[in-house]
């Protein structure tokens, strides 16, 4: 309860009492480099470039670079078709991973602000202006925009969209206290002079970069007005795979907590632990709660009548857990069809998310999670 409800409630209360007052930020138009990482994205790369070229930003202030290392499809050839419109291509046939591709392209970045993006997400026309506005504060080192899941992809898309609205609310409250602890790697802006490449073994590079900036004394803020739109994964299993990789990276970050957390900022440490480090532990708590209930019921057999009320509570709690998992199973079977099916799909989505977290823990402990990003099909 603390992870999903207690922390957001407490965070909101603290932000209302001690949060920063919103100030009218000065309009700024720094030079910007839009750096698009693309691996085998021939289906969407043309649409992404059309979207990027149509963004509302002053002429001469926007540089667009596509880094497509390792692509074995027509992605590089399609990007070449846009070179005359000012798009730059950084390509090598050998695949070394997303961060290696970004690191190779960074020396070509000329913008004061570098915006990292993926090929499968589209920006709102005014996204860049909203992203760069907070940089009027010299203490702001990075700005994350909002990830918005497009409607029309059924129950999975609706559940994923609801999740990101929930995340958006938390990040807005965290920003009011100084810095947010979560960023969207597909719409993340960083001052070029402050960019620091993560070590090769880091799984979640965007989270690592944000934490390092906070640790160095800078602010990382969230601006929900800068919107990035994308479709949900093709299937629930694809979404599990995506989340498992993120959670494996989160456990890796937890193992590096001693050197990664900004210990000089206790409030931010509390935010990171509550928002990012405790959530992957929820599936372990769910298993522990079920086993504890079973143990309590078994040990209560044959005891005096004074223990019967406690036994009844244990049976009631166990029944609640079984009902929750039953609803989750039913929600998966119904695939969110009908009003009741849409409601039941929410526990199904939560169970799947926590199964992904458990899978991420297993991959981290066994060293099976590769740092190479695996492309997930989108609708």
N, C-alpha and C positions, 0 to 999 in steps of 0.2 A: 504493500500500500504506500509506503514512503516513497519508493522509486517512481511510481506512476502518478500518485496524487499528492502525497505529503510534501515532496520537494517542490513541485510547481506552486502549491499553495503557500508554503513558507517563503519561497522566492518572491512571489507576488507581494506578500506582506512587507518584506524587507525592502523591495524596490519602491513601494509606495511611500515608505517612511524615509529611506535614505537614498533613493534613486536620483539620478541626475535629472535636472529640469531640461525639457526639450528647448533647444535654442535654434533660432533661424540660422542655418548654416550658409555661409557665403557661396555663391555660385563659382565653381572652379572648372576649368577645362584643360587639365594637363594632357600632355600627349599620352596616348594609350596604345599598347600592343595587345591584341587579342590573339592568344596562343591556343590553338586548337589541336588537341591530341587525337589522332585518328588511326585506328588499327582495323583494317579490312572493313571500311565503312562506305563502300561504293554505293550502297542503297540510299544513304542519307546525306553524303558529303556535299552534293550539289545543292540540295535544299539548305544545308547549313551555311554554305558560302553565300547563297542568295540572301538568306536572312542576315548574315553578318554585314554584307555590303549595303543593305538597306537600313542599317541602324542609324538612328538620329544622333549624329555627332559631327562636330565641325570638320569641314574638309581639310585634309592635310594633317589632322591630329590623330588619325587612326591607322595603325599598321596591323595587317592580318597575316599571321604565319600559321601554316599547317605543318605539324610534324608527324610524319606517317611512317616511322621506322618499322620495318618488318612486314608491311602490308603485302600480301600475296595476291590481292585482287586488283581492280582498276582504280583504287583510291588515288594513287599518285598521278595517273594519267588524267583523271577527272579534275584534280586540283590544277594541273598544268593548263587546262583550258581557261582558267581564271587569272593566269599570270598577267595578262594584258590589262586586267582591271585592278592590278596592284597587289594581288594575293601572292604571298611568298611560300615556297615549298621547301621544307627541310626533310630529306628522305635518304635513308640507307636501307639496303635490302635485308641486313641482319637485324633481327629483333632482339633488343636487350631490355625491353620494358618501358613503361610509360615515363618514369622519371629520367631514365637515360636519354630518351628522345627529347624530353623537355630541356634537360641540361645541355644537350647539343644545340638546341635552337636558341637558348637564352642569350648567347653572345650576339645574335642577330637582332635581339629585341632593342628597339630604340626608344620606346615609350617610357615616360616617367612612372607610369602605372602599368603593370602586366596583369592581364585578366586571363586566368586559366579556364578553359572550356572544353567540353567534349563535343563529338560530332553529332550526337543524337539528341541534343537539347537545343531549343530555339529561344532566342531572347526577345522580350518585348522591345518595341522600337526605342523606348526611352530608358532601357536598362543601364546603358553605359553612363548616362548622366547621373542617374541615381546612385550608381556604384562609386563614382569618383567624388561625389559631393562631400561625404564624410572626411575625405582627405584634406579638407580645409583646416582640420585640426592636425597640427604637426605630430601629435602623439599617436595618431591612428596609423598603424602599419599595414592593416589588412581589413578588407570589407567583404562580407559574404552576402550574396543575394538570396532570394527565396526560390526554393525548388517547388514547382507547382506541377501536379500530375493532372494531365488533361482528362476531362470527363468522357464517358462513352465506352469505357473498357470493362464494364461489368463490375461485379462485386469486388474483385481483386483491385481494380483501379480505384473504386470508391473507398475501400479500406486503406489503401496506400495514400490516397489523397487526404483522408482524415488524419492519418498518422503525421503527414508533413505539416498540416495545419496546427496540430498539437505541438510539434517541434518548433514551428514558427513562433508560437506563443511563448514558449520557454526561452528561446533565443532573444526575443524582444525584451523580456524581463531581465535577462542576464546583461544585455547591453546597457540597460538603464543603470546597472550597478558598475559599469565600466567596460567589461569585455564579455563576449559570448564564448562558450566553450565548444561549440560545434559549428563547422563550416560546410558549405556545399561545394565540393571540388569542381563541379561543372560551372559554377559562377562565383569564382573567388578572385578578388583583386588584391595585389600586393605591390607595395612600393618596390620598384626594381632595385634600388640601392640597398634594400634590406633583405632581398631574397637570399635564402640560405638553403642549399640543396640538402635533403635528408640523406642519411647513410644508405648504402645500397640495400641493406637487409630490411628496411622499413616497409611495412605492408600498406598502412594508411598514411600516405605521404601528406595529404592535405591537413589531417589532424595534427601530425607531427610539426608541420611548418607553423600552424597557428599556435601551438603550445610553445614553440621556441621563441616566437615573437613576443608572446605574453611574458615568458620567462626573462626576456631581455628588457622588459619594462615598457613595452608598447601596448597599445590597445588593439583588439580585434573586435570589430563591431558588425552588427547585422542590420541590413536595410531591406525590409520586406517589399519596398516599392520597386526594387530591381528584380524582375521576375524572369525565371528560366522555366520553359515549359517542355515537358517530355511525356511520353507514353509509359505505361507500366510495363513490367517484364511480360514476356509472352505467356508464361505460366507461373503457377504458385511455386513449382520446383525451381524455376529460374530465379525467382525472388529469394528462395531459401539459399541458393548458391551465392547470390550477391551479398546477402546479409551475413552468411557464414564467413565470408572473406573479411567483411568489415569487423566482425566480432573477434576473429583471429588477430586482426590488427589492434583491436582494443586491448586484448589480453597482452599483446606484445608491449603496448604502451604502459600497461599496468606494471609489467616486469621492469620497465625503465623509469618508473615513477620517481625514484630517488633522484635521478639526474634530470628528469623532464618537468616535474611540477615546479611552479613558481612559489617556493616556500616563503618568500618574503611577502607574499600576498595571500594570507590565510583565507580570506573570503573567496578568492578565485579557486583556491585548492578545494574548498568545500563544494563549490559549484562543479568542478571537474569530477570529484569523487562521486557526488550525488547524481550528476547527469550522465557521466560517461563510464565510470568504473563500477558502479553498483548494478546498473541495468544488465550487463552480461551475466551477473550472478543470479538473476531471477529464476532461470530454469533449475538451478541447484536448490534454491529455496522451495520451489514447487515440489521437487522430488522429496526434499526433507520434510515438508509439511505432510505429504501423503504417508510417508513411512512413519512419521511421528504419530499420526492419527492411528495407523494400524497397530503400532506398538502400544499406544495408550489403551486401545480397545482390548487387545489381547491380555495385557497385564491387569485390567480391571475385572476380569472374570473371576467370580467366586469371592469378591470382596464384599464388605458390609454394605448395608442399604445407604449409608451416608455417602457412598461413592457413586450411587446410581445416577444422581443428577449430573455428575461429571461425565459418567459413561454416556448418558443421553446426549450431552453436548458433543462428545467425541463422535458419536454416531451421526449426529446432525451435520457436523463439520465434514465428515467423510462423505456423507450423501451429497453435500454441496459441491465438493470437489468432483465426485463422479458425475453429477449433473452438468457441471461446467464442461468437462471433457466430452460428455455425451452430446451437449449442444455444439461443441466445436466439431465433432465428427459429423453431426447432422448438417451443420453449416457447410462443411466441405462437400457432402453428398448433394446438397441442394444447389451448390454453386451460386448461392445468392439470388436464386430466382424467387420472385414474389416478395412482398413486404416482410413476411416472417423470415424468409430465407436470407434477406439482407441483414436483418438483426442478428441471426445466428452466425452469419459469416464473420462477424467481429470477433467472437471467441475463437473461431477457426483461424483467423489471421493472427491473433495473439499467440495461440499455441504454435503455429508455424514459425512465428518470429522467434519464440523461445527455443524451438527445436533447432533453428538455425544458429542460435547462440550456443547451444550445447555442442553442435557440430563444429562451430568455430573454435570452441575450447579444445575439443579433441584434436583438431588440425594443428592448433598452436602447440599443444603438448607433444604431439608426435612429429612436429616439424614438417607436416605435409602441405602447409599453405604456402604456395609460391608467391613471390612478390610480383610476378608477371600477371597483369590484369587479363582476365578471361572475358571476352566479349559476350554479353548477354543479349539475346534477341529481344527486340521491342515490338509492340503491336504496331 
